[in-house]
Each structure stands twice: as structure tokens, then as C-alpha cells.
Amino acid sequence: QPEISSDEMASPDLVWLCVRNSSSFIKKSNGITLTNEPGNLTGENSFKYSGLANNKTVDVVPTKGKKNTRPVLVKKAKKLRSVEGRKCTTYLNIDLTQSSKRISTQLQKGNYRPDLIADAEKKYLKVRGDISKTAAGGRPVKKGRKPRT
């Protein structure tokens, strides 16, 4: 199949109109609409954070695997049809200052998405905390429950 660039796809506004109320990733409870789509940093169902509608998305996720698990910054690449060109990953260290510097340079480089720097750093801290809890040998404790004694 020929590669299709993001310029040849439907406009992000049109895609957002199609998926904002009818996506399979949407979760509604108590009047709050959240989403767990890939590429969404905060989980909010809005055009700014949408991983489906935007051409440029950012996400911070842990790597798969049990050994050497680290946070990864994932950006959407220009070639959408090729398998290896779909995502651009940047591995982050557990060190806070180096990783926050790397996040800001990656998102400001080429004016990719500088508006998401603060949200990406918040998500990095959350993923980093989850990794350090599981690396210490304990299970992450769910909110609202007392830990077992």
C-alpha cells in the first residue's frame, strides 16, 4: 500500500466531530466524560488532548517487560501507514531533571506540541512513581483501599 501522510487524511476537526461522542474509548460516570485512548495524556475527552483527532499527539507510557522498565515518550510520526514509522519513541531516565529536560526539548523541537509540556511532565511523574513502586517489590495500592497487613 502507498504511504499516506497526515496531510492527506481528513482534517482533525472533522475527525473530532466524528469521535467526540461515539468513540469506543469513552467512559462516562457521574456526569464526567473521560477517555483512555492512546496518545491522550490526561484522560480528558477534549480536542486538545485527543490521540485520535490530532495529527501531533504525545504520550508517556511505561515500557513493556519486567526488567529495566522505564518511562517512554511517544509521539505520532508523519508516515501513518508504515508500521515502523507510526510512532517515534524516546526513552526517559528515572532521573527527574534529565527526563524533564528531555521532554521539553523533544516537544519544543520543531514546535511539535509545546502546549503539552506541563501535562507530559505530570504524566512522567505518575508513570515514574508507578514503576518505582513495582520495582521495590510491592504491588501498587489502589486508591480508597487500605493496604494489607
N, C-alpha and C positions, 0 to 999 in steps of 0.2 A: 504494500500500500504506500502511496506517496505520503510524505510527511506534511502535516498541516500545521502552520504556525498559528500562534494565538491571534494574530491579526485577521485570519480568515475565518475564525469561529464567530459565533453570534456575539453580539455586544454584551458586556457584563450586566448592563441594566436590564436587557431582555431576559437573560438567564435568571437574574434575581427575581424578576416578576413571576417567572415560572416556578421557582423553587422556594420562595419565601414562606408559603403556607402549606406546601404539599411535598416536602422533602421527607425521605424515609429516615433521616437523622434527627428529626424534630421530636422533642419530648416536652409535653405540656403538663404542668401541675400547679395548682393553686394560683392560676392566673399568670404564671411566669412561663415564657416560651424559651427553652434552651435547645441547643443542638450539639451533637457530638460528631460532627463531620470532620474529616481530616483536613488540616490546614486552618482550623479555627482556633485561635489562641485562648480566647476567654470563655467560649461556650455560649456566647450571646447569639441570638438569631437576628443579626443585623447585617446590612450590606458591607459595612466596613470590615467586619471580621469573617465574612463568608469565605470558606475554602472552595466552594463550588462556583460562585459567581465571579470572583475576582480573578484577573489574569495573573496577578502577583500575590501569592499567599506565603505565609510564614508559619512555621510550627516548631515547637521544641518538644521532642519526644525522647524517651529512653531507647537505647539500642536493644535489639533482641538478643537474648542469650543470657546465661547465668554468670559467665566470667567476664570481667572487665566491662561491666555495664556502665555507660556514660551517656550524658545528655547529647542530643544531636539537633542542630538547627537545620530544618528542612525548608527549602524554597522551591517554588514551581519554576521549571525551566521553560525555555522558549519552544522547544520541539515537543509538542504534546503527544504525538503518535509513537515516537520511538521509545522503547522500553527503558534504555539506559539514559535517555535524555529527559525523562519525565520529572525527576527530582534532582535537586542539587543539594547535597548534604555537606555539612560542616561539623566535624566532631569538636565538642567542647570539653574542656578540662573540668575537674571538680573545683579547681581554684577559682574563687569568685571574681577577683579583679581581672584576671586574664580572660575569662569567659565573657564577662560583661563588656569588656573592650572589644572582643572579637564579634559579639553580637552587634554592637553599634557600628563597627566598621563594615560588616557584611551588609547591613541594612541601609547604610548611607552610601555605600559604593554604588555608583551608577544611579543614585536616587531611587533605589529599589522600593522600600517602604519605610521611610524614616518616621512615620507616624506610629509605627508599631514597636518601636524600640523599648519603651517602658513596659508594654504588655509582654513582650518576649522575655525581658529580664525577670518579670514576675513569674512567668511560667517556668523559666530556668530554675529559679529558686525552689519552686514547688517540686519539679522533677528531681532536682538535686537532693532535696530533703527526703523524697521517697526512696531514692537509690541508696542514700546513706543509712536509712532505717533498715532496709532489707539486707544491705551488706553487713550490718552489725549482727545479723543472725536472727533478729526478731521479725515478727510479722508486722506490717503496718496496722495500727489500731484504727478501726472505723470510728468516725465521729459519733458521739452520743452513746457509746458503749464503754463500760468500764473494762480495763484490761484484766485478764485472768491472773489470779494469784495462786 
